[in-house]
């Protein structure tokens, strides 16, 4: 197994973290400890779980952490839709596209690990 920092899905999820942190800088100040905080936790969870899973001994554990990362992406997607509905942001399409891309990469990695 490669080091987690060599995995394309980890690299893409780190880029998503950077983009989401930049997005939340423009949120209303009263959301600092609300939705903004939840979004940051969810997005940081994605590369963190990929890294933690990659460091585990067995494939079964790795896959479990990849599914946790997938759950965090779904949580993030929901939170971004909420932000759009609450008019904190004008467009979330670029972020939804990134999320979809990372989900596909995670599914591919899960399939690969399952079949090796």
Helices and strands as residue ranges (DSSP letters): G 4-6, H 8-24, G 29-31, H 35-54, H 59-85, H 93-115
